[in-house]
């Protein structure tokens, strides 16, 4: 973290305000919330605003989701006013990572999103691009990259100004207590993958073992990336990902999310932010 940001953090506390923008510039923001309800409302506002802007500029909104608690925190989008004001017919949904399991499996990110979001808003079914769950992880990754390439070809998804990577309007990520994002885990060889858009793993440290995942170049080519982090068990990883921890500390995957020409926004609740340098909560 920059020195100016540290000064700002040390001089700031969270009291009655539901959200405090502790630091931000044109490329990065940090938003800390009093509770999950306030975080969910701010996240819904953020997504709805990006959707409106993207639809006006490009005619579509191409968003990549992850799984876990993120989907639950997006739940306010199913409520008023967002369920009526968002142009859901212009949304195209993909997954930044997915478990290679059946679509009705409890571990499926698709099932999680369908039950928690798609079934409650008028998203066009053909705009929801799930993986082929009847093939191997390697084949599923290859086929999913082909799907993305076709959407780039038809201009549903943009193209990066600096590489041939797809340029999603928004990539929404959670973060694990080990600092992983999507299915990019610490010290895994997949972190070094620079040639493929979508790759696979068969040895995930968290079950299920077989997954597909966007590579870092694809995530970092997005116009907007949001990382949503909640819970005290993720506070140390948030510290390692956000603070200026120095060269001797472990580099968690979340720290490697640095959009090339896009904007990164961190959404945290108070417990997840509790170990950020200089940050103090008032009673």
Buried (B, 14 or more C-beta within 10 A) or exposed (E): BEEEBBEBBEEBEBEEEBBBEBBBEEEBBBBBBBEBEBBBBBBBBBBBEBBBBBBEEBEBBBBBBBBBBBBEBBBBBBBEEBBEEBBBEBBBBBBBBBBBBEBEEEBBBBBBBBEBBBEBBEBEEEBBBBBBBEEEBBBBBBBBBEBBBEBBEEEBBBBBEEBEBBBBBBBBBBBBBBBBBBBBBBEBEBBEBEEBBBBBBEEBBEEBEBBBBBBBBBBBBBBBBBBBBBBBEBBBBBBBBBBEBEEEEEBBBBBBBEBBEBBBBBBBBBBBBBBBBBBEEEE
